[in-house]
Amino acid sequence: MLSGYESFFLPDSTFNTNGFNVPNNHGVTSAVGDTIVNGKIGVRTYLNNGIDCYVGYGHALTVDRWYSDIIRVELRFCF
């Protein structure tokens, strides 16, 4: 991402409405300058003519992130 915005929620900024906690102090701020780095490792194997499978794992290496951990499984058919 070269520019854009991200949501933020301040701690302890909710009020209760009908049993639901609703944030009352939130908004968006610029995401310019944020850096997201992920480390990933995986294996792809070819099962048959035109069929392969991939299994991989990823982990966020920076404080700014879209996720902490991810597992990816992919089955691909080529025709």
PyMOL Python script that loads the backbone (N, CA, C, O; Angstrom):
from pymol import cmd

cmd.read_pdbstr("""\
ATOM      1  N   MET A   1       0.839  -1.168   0.000  1.00  0.00           N
ATOM      2  CA  MET A   1       0.000   0.000   0.000  1.00  0.00           C
ATOM      3  C   MET A   1       0.888   1.236   0.000  1.00  0.00           C
ATOM      4  O   MET A   1       1.763   1.383   0.854  1.00  0.00           O
ATOM      5  N   LEU A   2       0.668   2.092  -0.927  1.00  0.00           N
ATOM      6  CA  LEU A   2       1.458   3.311  -0.992  1.00  0.00           C
ATOM      7  C   LEU A   2       0.764   4.482  -0.315  1.00  0.00           C
ATOM      8  O   LEU A   2       1.422   5.436   0.099  1.00  0.00           O
ATOM      9  N   SER A   3      -0.539   4.420  -0.198  1.00  0.00           N
ATOM     10  CA  SER A   3      -1.298   5.447   0.505  1.00  0.00           C
ATOM     11  C   SER A   3      -2.640   4.836   0.907  1.00  0.00           C
ATOM     12  O   SER A   3      -3.009   3.762   0.431  1.00  0.00           O
ATOM     13  N   GLY A   4      -3.340   5.505   1.758  1.00  0.00           N
ATOM     14  CA  GLY A   4      -4.640   4.996   2.187  1.00  0.00           C
ATOM     15  C   GLY A   4      -4.910   5.316   3.637  1.00  0.00           C
ATOM     16  O   GLY A   4      -4.215   6.125   4.252  1.00  0.00           O
ATOM     17  N   TYR A   5      -5.928   4.672   4.178  1.00  0.00           N
ATOM     18  CA  TYR A   5      -6.352   4.935   5.543  1.00  0.00           C
ATOM     19  C   TYR A   5      -6.543   3.633   6.298  1.00  0.00           C
ATOM     20  O   TYR A   5      -6.749   2.578   5.699  1.00  0.00           O
ATOM     21  N   GLU A   6      -6.473   3.717   7.611  1.00  0.00           N
ATOM     22  CA  GLU A   6      -6.729   2.575   8.466  1.00  0.00           C
ATOM     23  C   GLU A   6      -7.680   2.993   9.582  1.00  0.00           C
ATOM     24  O   GLU A   6      -7.692   4.148  10.006  1.00  0.00           O
ATOM     25  N   SER A   7      -8.474   2.037  10.047  1.00  0.00           N
ATOM     26  CA  SER A   7      -9.396   2.290  11.150  1.00  0.00           C
ATOM     27  C   SER A   7      -8.655   2.258  12.472  1.00  0.00           C
ATOM     28  O   SER A   7      -7.665   1.542  12.618  1.00  0.00           O
ATOM     29  N   PHE A   8      -9.131   3.029  13.430  1.00  0.00           N
ATOM     30  CA  PHE A   8      -8.573   2.945  14.773  1.00  0.00           C
ATOM     31  C   PHE A   8      -9.709   2.997  15.788  1.00  0.00           C
ATOM     32  O   PHE A   8     -10.740   3.631  15.566  1.00  0.00           O
ATOM     33  N   PHE A   9      -9.491   2.312  16.905  1.00  0.00           N
ATOM     34  CA  PHE A   9     -10.421   2.309  18.019  1.00  0.00           C
ATOM     35  C   PHE A   9      -9.628   2.608  19.274  1.00  0.00           C
ATOM     36  O   PHE A   9      -8.614   1.961  19.536  1.00  0.00           O
ATOM     37  N   LEU A  10     -10.068   3.568  20.044  1.00  0.00           N
ATOM     38  CA  LEU A  10      -9.393   3.907  21.286  1.00  0.00           C
ATOM     39  C   LEU A  10      -9.836   2.945  22.383  1.00  0.00           C
ATOM     40  O   LEU A  10     -10.992   2.520  22.397  1.00  0.00           O
ATOM     41  N   PRO A  11      -8.939   2.595  23.301  1.00  0.00           N
ATOM     42  CA  PRO A  11      -9.319   1.656  24.366  1.00  0.00           C
ATOM     43  C   PRO A  11     -10.399   2.254  25.279  1.00  0.00           C
ATOM     44  O   PRO A  11     -10.459   3.464  25.494  1.00  0.00           O
ATOM     45  N   ASP A  12     -11.227   1.383  25.795  1.00  0.00           N
ATOM     46  CA  ASP A  12     -12.289   1.781  26.736  1.00  0.00           C
ATOM     47  C   ASP A  12     -13.165   2.886  26.183  1.00  0.00           C
ATOM     48  O   ASP A  12     -13.529   3.821  26.896  1.00  0.00           O
ATOM     49  N   SER A  13     -13.500   2.774  24.913  1.00  0.00           N
ATOM     50  CA  SER A  13     -14.323   3.819  24.300  1.00  0.00           C
ATOM     51  C   SER A  13     -15.626   3.235  23.767  1.00  0.00           C
ATOM     52  O   SER A  13     -16.051   3.553  22.657  1.00  0.00           O
ATOM     53  N   THR A  14     -16.263   2.369  24.576  1.00  0.00           N
ATOM     54  CA  THR A  14     -17.505   1.757  24.129  1.00  0.00           C
ATOM     55  C   THR A  14     -18.636   2.097  25.084  1.00  0.00           C
ATOM     56  O   THR A  14     -18.408   2.414  26.251  1.00  0.00           O
ATOM     57  N   PHE A  15     -19.833   2.028  24.584  1.00  0.00           N
ATOM     58  CA  PHE A  15     -21.007   2.134  25.437  1.00  0.00           C
ATOM     59  C   PHE A  15     -21.912   0.961  25.101  1.00  0.00           C
ATOM     60  O   PHE A  15     -21.833   0.404  24.006  1.00  0.00           O
ATOM     61  N   ASN A  16     -22.759   0.592  26.026  1.00  0.00           N
ATOM     62  CA  ASN A  16     -23.593  -0.589  25.883  1.00  0.00           C
ATOM     63  C   ASN A  16     -24.979  -0.196  25.397  1.00  0.00           C
ATOM     64  O   ASN A  16     -25.650   0.636  26.008  1.00  0.00           O
ATOM     65  N   THR A  17     -25.405  -0.805  24.285  1.00  0.00           N
ATOM     66  CA  THR A  17     -26.728  -0.575  23.730  1.00  0.00           C
ATOM     67  C   THR A  17     -27.406  -1.915  23.525  1.00  0.00           C
ATOM     68  O   THR A  17     -26.961  -2.713  22.701  1.00  0.00           O
ATOM     69  N   ASN A  18     -28.454  -2.169  24.248  1.00  0.00           N
ATOM     70  CA  ASN A  18     -29.219  -3.422  24.117  1.00  0.00           C
ATOM     71  C   ASN A  18     -28.322  -4.649  24.238  1.00  0.00           C
ATOM     72  O   ASN A  18     -28.527  -5.630  23.524  1.00  0.00           O
ATOM     73  N   GLY A  19     -27.341  -4.611  25.121  1.00  0.00           N
ATOM     74  CA  GLY A  19     -26.467  -5.761  25.337  1.00  0.00           C
ATOM     75  C   GLY A  19     -25.278  -5.833  24.403  1.00  0.00           C
ATOM     76  O   GLY A  19     -24.506  -6.789  24.483  1.00  0.00           O
ATOM     77  N   PHE A  20     -25.095  -4.856  23.511  1.00  0.00           N
ATOM     78  CA  PHE A  20     -23.971  -4.847  22.580  1.00  0.00           C
ATOM     79  C   PHE A  20     -23.045  -3.691  22.909  1.00  0.00           C
ATOM     80  O   PHE A  20     -23.502  -2.575  23.159  1.00  0.00           O
ATOM     81  N   ASN A  21     -21.742  -3.953  22.909  1.00  0.00           N
ATOM     82  CA  ASN A  21     -20.762  -2.891  23.077  1.00  0.00           C
ATOM     83  C   ASN A  21     -20.535  -2.217  21.731  1.00  0.00           C
ATOM     84  O   ASN A  21     -20.135  -2.867  20.764  1.00  0.00           O
ATOM     85  N   VAL A  22     -20.786  -0.931  21.672  1.00  0.00           N
ATOM     86  CA  VAL A  22     -20.655  -0.172  20.436  1.00  0.00           C
ATOM     87  C   VAL A  22     -19.577   0.889  20.629  1.00  0.00           C
ATOM     88  O   VAL A  22     -19.645   1.661  21.586  1.00  0.00           O
ATOM     89  N   PRO A  23     -18.576   0.945  19.738  1.00  0.00           N
ATOM     90  CA  PRO A  23     -17.532   1.958  19.894  1.00  0.00           C
ATOM     91  C   PRO A  23     -18.098   3.358  19.678  1.00  0.00           C
ATOM     92  O   PRO A  23     -18.870   3.594  18.749  1.00  0.00           O
ATOM     93  N   ASN A  24     -17.705   4.272  20.543  1.00  0.00           N
ATOM     94  CA  ASN A  24     -18.168   5.651  20.370  1.00  0.00           C
ATOM     95  C   ASN A  24     -17.004   6.607  20.119  1.00  0.00           C
ATOM     96  O   ASN A  24     -17.214   7.815  20.011  1.00  0.00           O
ATOM     97  N   ASN A  25     -15.803   6.093  20.028  1.00  0.00           N
ATOM     98  CA  ASN A  25     -14.655   6.939  19.745  1.00  0.00           C
ATOM     99  C   ASN A  25     -13.748   6.200  18.773  1.00  0.00           C
ATOM    100  O   ASN A  25     -12.781   5.557  19.181  1.00  0.00           O
ATOM    101  N   HIS A  26     -14.058   6.293  17.508  1.00  0.00           N
ATOM    102  CA  HIS A  26     -13.294   5.604  16.477  1.00  0.00           C
ATOM    103  C   HIS A  26     -13.225   6.488  15.238  1.00  0.00           C
ATOM    104  O   HIS A  26     -13.878   7.529  15.169  1.00  0.00           O
ATOM    105  N   GLY A  27     -12.440   6.069  14.274  1.00  0.00           N
ATOM    106  CA  GLY A  27     -12.325   6.838  13.048  1.00  0.00           C
ATOM    107  C   GLY A  27     -11.285   6.240  12.138  1.00  0.00           C
ATOM    108  O   GLY A  27     -10.949   5.060  12.235  1.00  0.00           O
ATOM    109  N   VAL A  28     -10.778   7.072  11.251  1.00  0.00           N
ATOM    110  CA  VAL A  28      -9.732   6.637  10.327  1.00  0.00           C
ATOM    111  C   VAL A  28      -8.558   7.588  10.418  1.00  0.00           C
ATOM    112  O   VAL A  28      -8.711   8.765  10.747  1.00  0.00           O
ATOM    113  N   THR A  29      -7.390   7.059  10.122  1.00  0.00           N
ATOM    114  CA  THR A  29      -6.174   7.858  10.096  1.00  0.00           C
ATOM    115  C   THR A  29      -5.338   7.426   8.906  1.00  0.00           C
ATOM    116  O   THR A  29      -5.543   6.333   8.377  1.00  0.00           O
ATOM    117  N   SER A  30      -4.420   8.239   8.480  1.00  0.00           N
ATOM    118  CA  SER A  30      -3.580   7.926   7.328  1.00  0.00           C
ATOM    119  C   SER A  30      -2.685   6.726   7.622  1.00  0.00           C
ATOM    120  O   SER A  30      -2.142   6.602   8.719  1.00  0.00           O
ATOM    121  N   ALA A  31      -2.536   5.848   6.640  1.00  0.00           N
ATOM    122  CA  ALA A  31      -1.664   4.675   6.768  1.00  0.00           C
ATOM    123  C   ALA A  31      -0.337   4.884   6.047  1.00  0.00           C
ATOM    124  O   ALA A  31       0.456   3.949   5.935  1.00  0.00           O
ATOM    125  N   VAL A  32      -0.085   6.091   5.558  1.00  0.00           N
ATOM    126  CA  VAL A  32       1.177   6.381   4.871  1.00  0.00           C
ATOM    127  C   VAL A  32       2.331   6.186   5.837  1.00  0.00           C
ATOM    128  O   VAL A  32       2.299   6.696   6.957  1.00  0.00           O
ATOM    129  N   GLY A  33       3.343   5.457   5.414  1.00  0.00           N
ATOM    130  CA  GLY A  33       4.516   5.219   6.245  1.00  0.00           C
ATOM    131  C   GLY A  33       4.456   3.921   7.031  1.00  0.00           C
ATOM    132  O   GLY A  33       5.462   3.512   7.609  1.00  0.00           O
ATOM    133  N   ASP A  34       3.297   3.258   7.068  1.00  0.00           N
ATOM    134  CA  ASP A  34       3.210   1.952   7.727  1.00  0.00           C
ATOM    135  C   ASP A  34       3.938   0.919   6.876  1.00  0.00           C
ATOM    136  O   ASP A  34       3.856   0.954   5.648  1.00  0.00           O
ATOM    137  N   THR A  35       4.637   0.017   7.514  1.00  0.00           N
ATOM    138  CA  THR A  35       5.350  -1.054   6.822  1.00  0.00           C
ATOM    139  C   THR A  35       4.868  -2.390   7.361  1.00  0.00           C
ATOM    140  O   THR A  35       4.855  -2.619   8.570  1.00  0.00           O
ATOM    141  N   ILE A  36       4.472  -3.266   6.452  1.00  0.00           N
ATOM    142  CA  ILE A  36       4.029  -4.610   6.822  1.00  0.00           C
ATOM    143  C   ILE A  36       4.983  -5.606   6.196  1.00  0.00           C
ATOM    144  O   ILE A  36       5.178  -5.607   4.981  1.00  0.00           O
ATOM    145  N   VAL A  37       5.584  -6.463   7.030  1.00  0.00           N
ATOM    146  CA  VAL A  37       6.500  -7.496   6.557  1.00  0.00           C
ATOM    147  C   VAL A  37       6.024  -8.842   7.106  1.00  0.00           C
ATOM    148  O   VAL A  37       5.784  -8.986   8.304  1.00  0.00           O
ATOM    149  N   ASN A  38       5.893  -9.814   6.219  1.00  0.00           N
ATOM    150  CA  ASN A  38       5.470 -11.159   6.592  1.00  0.00           C
ATOM    151  C   ASN A  38       6.540 -12.155   6.158  1.00  0.00           C
ATOM    152  O   ASN A  38       7.146 -12.002   5.097  1.00  0.00           O
ATOM    153  N   GLY A  39       6.768 -13.171   6.978  1.00  0.00           N
ATOM    154  CA  GLY A  39       7.640 -14.270   6.603  1.00  0.00           C
ATOM    155  C   GLY A  39       6.778 -15.464   6.236  1.00  0.00           C
ATOM    156  O   GLY A  39       5.835 -15.789   6.957  1.00  0.00           O
ATOM    157  N   LYS A  40       7.088 -16.121   5.126  1.00  0.00           N
ATOM    158  CA  LYS A  40       6.279 -17.248   4.671  1.00  0.00           C
ATOM    159  C   LYS A  40       7.173 -18.384   4.207  1.00  0.00           C
ATOM    160  O   LYS A  40       8.266 -18.173   3.681  1.00  0.00           O
ATOM    161  N   ILE A  41       6.670 -19.603   4.420  1.00  0.00           N
ATOM    162  CA  ILE A  41       7.359 -20.797   3.951  1.00  0.00           C
ATOM    163  C   ILE A  41       6.295 -21.782   3.502  1.00  0.00           C
ATOM    164  O   ILE A  41       5.211 -21.841   4.083  1.00  0.00           O
ATOM    165  N   GLY A  42       6.604 -22.557   2.465  1.00  0.00           N
ATOM    166  CA  GLY A  42       5.622 -23.508   1.962  1.00  0.00           C
ATOM    167  C   GLY A  42       6.252 -24.540   1.057  1.00  0.00           C
ATOM    168  O   GLY A  42       7.422 -24.452   0.686  1.00  0.00           O
ATOM    169  N   VAL A  43       5.441 -25.520   0.714  1.00  0.00           N
ATOM    170  CA  VAL A  43       5.876 -26.618  -0.151  1.00  0.00           C
ATOM    171  C   VAL A  43       4.810 -26.848  -1.209  1.00  0.00           C
ATOM    172  O   VAL A  43       3.618 -26.882  -0.904  1.00  0.00           O
ATOM    173  N   ARG A  44       5.242 -27.005  -2.454  1.00  0.00           N
ATOM    174  CA  ARG A  44       4.330 -27.357  -3.548  1.00  0.00           C
ATOM    175  C   ARG A  44       4.770 -28.704  -4.097  1.00  0.00           C
ATOM    176  O   ARG A  44       5.953 -28.935  -4.349  1.00  0.00           O
ATOM    177  N   THR A  45       3.803 -29.581  -4.277  1.00  0.00           N
ATOM    178  CA  THR A  45       4.099 -30.895  -4.839  1.00  0.00           C
ATOM    179  C   THR A  45       3.182 -31.160  -6.026  1.00  0.00           C
ATOM    180  O   THR A  45       2.021 -30.751  -6.038  1.00  0.00           O
ATOM    181  N   TYR A  46       3.719 -31.843  -7.009  1.00  0.00           N
ATOM    182  CA  TYR A  46       2.959 -32.173  -8.210  1.00  0.00           C
ATOM    183  C   TYR A  46       2.409 -33.580  -8.060  1.00  0.00           C
ATOM    184  O   TYR A  46       3.171 -34.539  -7.940  1.00  0.00           O
ATOM    185  N   LEU A  47       1.075 -33.709  -8.066  1.00  0.00           N
ATOM    186  CA  LEU A  47       0.416 -34.969  -7.796  1.00  0.00           C
ATOM    187  C   LEU A  47       0.206 -35.808  -9.046  1.00  0.00           C
ATOM    188  O   LEU A  47       0.364 -37.028  -9.011  1.00  0.00           O
ATOM    189  N   ASN A  48      -0.144 -35.169 -10.135  1.00  0.00           N
ATOM    190  CA  ASN A  48      -0.517 -35.869 -11.344  1.00  0.00           C
ATOM    191  C   ASN A  48      -0.320 -34.906 -12.508  1.00  0.00           C
ATOM    192  O   ASN A  48       0.064 -33.755 -12.303  1.00  0.00           O
ATOM    193  N   ASN A  49      -0.573 -35.357 -13.693  1.00  0.00           N
ATOM    194  CA  ASN A  49      -0.449 -34.501 -14.862  1.00  0.00           C
ATOM    195  C   ASN A  49      -1.459 -33.352 -14.776  1.00  0.00           C
ATOM    196  O   ASN A  49      -2.656 -33.562 -14.973  1.00  0.00           O
ATOM    197  N   GLY A  50      -0.986 -32.156 -14.486  1.00  0.00           N
ATOM    198  CA  GLY A  50      -1.853 -30.981 -14.412  1.00  0.00           C
ATOM    199  C   GLY A  50      -2.462 -30.716 -13.051  1.00  0.00           C
ATOM    200  O   GLY A  50      -3.306 -29.826 -12.938  1.00  0.00           O
ATOM    201  N   ILE A  51      -2.079 -31.442 -12.010  1.00  0.00           N
ATOM    202  CA  ILE A  51      -2.626 -31.229 -10.671  1.00  0.00           C
ATOM    203  C   ILE A  51      -1.465 -31.046  -9.700  1.00  0.00           C
ATOM    204  O   ILE A  51      -0.539 -31.857  -9.674  1.00  0.00           O
ATOM    205  N   ASP A  52      -1.515 -29.982  -8.904  1.00  0.00           N
ATOM    206  CA  ASP A  52      -0.511 -29.794  -7.866  1.00  0.00           C
ATOM    207  C   ASP A  52      -1.148 -29.242  -6.601  1.00  0.00           C
ATOM    208  O   ASP A  52      -2.261 -28.716  -6.633  1.00  0.00           O
ATOM    209  N   CYS A  53      -0.435 -29.366  -5.487  1.00  0.00           N
ATOM    210  CA  CYS A  53      -0.940 -28.966  -4.178  1.00  0.00           C
ATOM    211  C   CYS A  53       0.118 -28.134  -3.464  1.00  0.00           C
ATOM    212  O   CYS A  53       1.307 -28.443  -3.530  1.00  0.00           O
ATOM    213  N   TYR A  54      -0.315 -27.084  -2.787  1.00  0.00           N
ATOM    214  CA  TYR A  54       0.583 -26.212  -2.024  1.00  0.00           C
ATOM    215  C   TYR A  54       0.069 -26.113  -0.594  1.00  0.00           C
ATOM    216  O   TYR A  54      -1.133 -25.963  -0.372  1.00  0.00           O
ATOM    217  N   VAL A  55       0.976 -26.198   0.378  1.00  0.00           N
ATOM    218  CA  VAL A  55       0.666 -25.971   1.782  1.00  0.00           C
ATOM    219  C   VAL A  55       1.719 -25.022   2.316  1.00  0.00           C
ATOM    220  O   VAL A  55       2.913 -25.265   2.145  1.00  0.00           O
ATOM    221  N   GLY A  56       1.292 -23.931   2.969  1.00  0.00           N
ATOM    222  CA  GLY A  56       2.241 -22.943   3.460  1.00  0.00           C
ATOM    223  C   GLY A  56       1.793 -22.291   4.751  1.00  0.00           C
ATOM    224  O   GLY A  56       0.626 -22.367   5.138  1.00  0.00           O
ATOM    225  N   TYR A  57       2.744 -21.648   5.411  1.00  0.00           N
ATOM    226  CA  TYR A  57       2.508 -20.954   6.680  1.00  0.00           C
ATOM    227  C   TYR A  57       3.135 -19.569   6.582  1.00  0.00           C
ATOM    228  O   TYR A  57       4.216 -19.409   6.015  1.00  0.00           O
ATOM    229  N   GLY A  58       2.461 -18.580   7.130  1.00  0.00           N
ATOM    230  CA  GLY A  58       2.985 -17.224   7.163  1.00  0.00           C
ATOM    231  C   GLY A  58       2.821 -16.608   8.535  1.00  0.00           C
ATOM    232  O   GLY A  58       1.867 -16.910   9.251  1.00  0.00           O
ATOM    233  N   HIS A  59       3.759 -15.739   8.901  1.00  0.00           N
ATOM    234  CA  HIS A  59       3.737 -15.070  10.209  1.00  0.00           C
ATOM    235  C   HIS A  59       4.128 -13.605  10.024  1.00  0.00           C
ATOM    236  O   HIS A  59       5.069 -13.298   9.292  1.00  0.00           O
ATOM    237  N   ALA A  60       3.408 -12.709  10.683  1.00  0.00           N
ATOM    238  CA  ALA A  60       3.711 -11.276  10.620  1.00  0.00           C
ATOM    239  C   ALA A  60       4.994 -10.989  11.391  1.00  0.00           C
ATOM    240  O   ALA A  60       5.163 -11.456  12.518  1.00  0.00           O
ATOM    241  N   LEU A  61       5.894 -10.223  10.787  1.00  0.00           N
ATOM    242  CA  LEU A  61       7.175  -9.898  11.405  1.00  0.00           C
ATOM    243  C   LEU A  61       7.229  -8.473  11.938  1.00  0.00           C
ATOM    244  O   LEU A  61       8.197  -8.101  12.600  1.00  0.00           O
ATOM    245  N   THR A  62       6.211  -7.676  11.662  1.00  0.00           N
ATOM    246  CA  THR A  62       6.184  -6.287  12.127  1.00  0.00           C
ATOM    247  C   THR A  62       4.940  -6.052  12.982  1.00  0.00           C
ATOM    248  O   THR A  62       4.001  -6.848  12.970  1.00  0.00           O
ATOM    249  N   VAL A  63       4.952  -4.945  13.722  1.00  0.00           N
ATOM    250  CA  VAL A  63       3.798  -4.580  14.551  1.00  0.00           C
ATOM    251  C   VAL A  63       2.604  -4.236  13.672  1.00  0.00           C
ATOM    252  O   VAL A  63       1.483  -4.655  13.962  1.00  0.00           O
ATOM    253  N   ASP A  64       2.829  -3.473  12.592  1.00  0.00           N
ATOM    254  CA  ASP A  64       1.770  -3.197  11.623  1.00  0.00           C
ATOM    255  C   ASP A  64       1.528  -4.472  10.838  1.00  0.00           C
ATOM    256  O   ASP A  64       2.461  -5.035  10.266  1.00  0.00           O
ATOM    257  N   ARG A  65       0.268  -4.941  10.802  1.00  0.00           N
ATOM    258  CA  ARG A  65      -0.003  -6.210  10.121  1.00  0.00           C
ATOM    259  C   ARG A  65      -1.468  -6.320   9.755  1.00  0.00           C
ATOM    260  O   ARG A  65      -2.321  -5.634  10.317  1.00  0.00           O
ATOM    261  N   TRP A  66      -1.744  -7.199   8.801  1.00  0.00           N
ATOM    262  CA  TRP A  66      -3.112  -7.541   8.427  1.00  0.00           C
ATOM    263  C   TRP A  66      -3.546  -8.809   9.140  1.00  0.00           C
ATOM    264  O   TRP A  66      -4.741  -9.027   9.337  1.00  0.00           O
ATOM    265  N   TYR A  67      -2.613  -9.634   9.522  1.00  0.00           N
ATOM    266  CA  TYR A  67      -2.893 -10.860  10.263  1.00  0.00           C
ATOM    267  C   TYR A  67      -1.656 -11.223  11.067  1.00  0.00           C
ATOM    268  O   TYR A  67      -0.567 -10.724  10.782  1.00  0.00           O
ATOM    269  N   SER A  68      -1.809 -12.105  12.090  1.00  0.00           N
ATOM    270  CA  SER A  68      -0.637 -12.563  12.847  1.00  0.00           C
ATOM    271  C   SER A  68      -0.072 -13.831  12.242  1.00  0.00           C
ATOM    272  O   SER A  68       1.133 -13.924  12.005  1.00  0.00           O
ATOM    273  N   ASP A  69      -0.937 -14.816  11.987  1.00  0.00           N
ATOM    274  CA  ASP A  69      -0.527 -16.092  11.415  1.00  0.00           C
ATOM    275  C   ASP A  69      -1.531 -16.503  10.343  1.00  0.00           C
ATOM    276  O   ASP A  69      -2.717 -16.185  10.432  1.00  0.00           O
ATOM    277  N   ILE A  70      -1.038 -17.216   9.326  1.00  0.00           N
ATOM    278  CA  ILE A  70      -1.921 -17.688   8.263  1.00  0.00           C
ATOM    279  C   ILE A  70      -1.429 -19.046   7.775  1.00  0.00           C
ATOM    280  O   ILE A  70      -0.228 -19.291   7.662  1.00  0.00           O
ATOM    281  N   ILE A  71      -2.380 -19.912   7.494  1.00  0.00           N
ATOM    282  CA  ILE A  71      -2.082 -21.195   6.858  1.00  0.00           C
ATOM    283  C   ILE A  71      -2.819 -21.209   5.530  1.00  0.00           C
ATOM    284  O   ILE A  71      -4.005 -20.889   5.456  1.00  0.00           O
ATOM    285  N   ARG A  72      -2.103 -21.583   4.490  1.00  0.00           N
ATOM    286  CA  ARG A  72      -2.695 -21.587   3.159  1.00  0.00           C
ATOM    287  C   ARG A  72      -2.583 -22.977   2.545  1.00  0.00           C
ATOM    288  O   ARG A  72      -1.514 -23.588   2.546  1.00  0.00           O
ATOM    289  N   VAL A  73      -3.704 -23.466   2.019  1.00  0.00           N
ATOM    290  CA  VAL A  73      -3.742 -24.750   1.313  1.00  0.00           C
ATOM    291  C   VAL A  73      -4.349 -24.468  -0.050  1.00  0.00           C
ATOM    292  O   VAL A  73      -5.409 -23.850  -0.159  1.00  0.00           O
ATOM    293  N   GLU A  74      -3.662 -24.929  -1.088  1.00  0.00           N
ATOM    294  CA  GLU A  74      -4.094 -24.635  -2.453  1.00  0.00           C
ATOM    295  C   GLU A  74      -4.013 -25.909  -3.278  1.00  0.00           C
ATOM    296  O   GLU A  74      -2.995 -26.602  -3.264  1.00  0.00           O
ATOM    297  N   LEU A  75      -5.086 -26.214  -3.995  1.00  0.00           N
ATOM    298  CA  LEU A  75      -5.113 -27.327  -4.920  1.00  0.00           C
ATOM    299  C   LEU A  75      -5.373 -26.738  -6.297  1.00  0.00           C
ATOM    300  O   LEU A  75      -6.381 -26.066  -6.513  1.00  0.00           O
ATOM    301  N   ARG A  76      -4.470 -26.991  -7.217  1.00  0.00           N
ATOM    302  CA  ARG A  76      -4.543 -26.346  -8.534  1.00  0.00           C
ATOM    303  C   ARG A  76      -4.679 -27.396  -9.632  1.00  0.00           C
ATOM    304  O   ARG A  76      -3.952 -28.388  -9.669  1.00  0.00           O
ATOM    305  N   PHE A  77      -5.635 -27.142 -10.523  1.00  0.00           N
ATOM    306  CA  PHE A  77      -5.850 -27.997 -11.685  1.00  0.00           C
ATOM    307  C   PHE A  77      -5.487 -27.196 -12.935  1.00  0.00           C
ATOM    308  O   PHE A  77      -5.995 -26.091 -13.124  1.00  0.00           O
ATOM    309  N   CYS A  78      -4.640 -27.721 -13.767  1.00  0.00           N
ATOM    310  CA  CYS A  78      -4.268 -27.074 -15.027  1.00  0.00           C
ATOM    311  C   CYS A  78      -4.840 -27.895 -16.181  1.00  0.00           C
ATOM    312  O   CYS A  78      -4.715 -29.119 -16.217  1.00  0.00           O
ATOM    313  N   PHE A  79      -5.466 -27.197 -17.117  1.00  0.00           N
ATOM    314  CA  PHE A  79      -6.030 -27.905 -18.266  1.00  0.00           C
ATOM    315  C   PHE A  79      -5.842 -27.089 -19.519  1.00  0.00           C
ATOM    316  O   PHE A  79      -6.249 -27.514 -20.600  1.00  0.00           O
TER     317      PHE A  79
END
""", "prot")
cmd.dss("prot")
cmd.show_as("cartoon", "prot")
cmd.util.cbc("prot")
cmd.orient("prot")
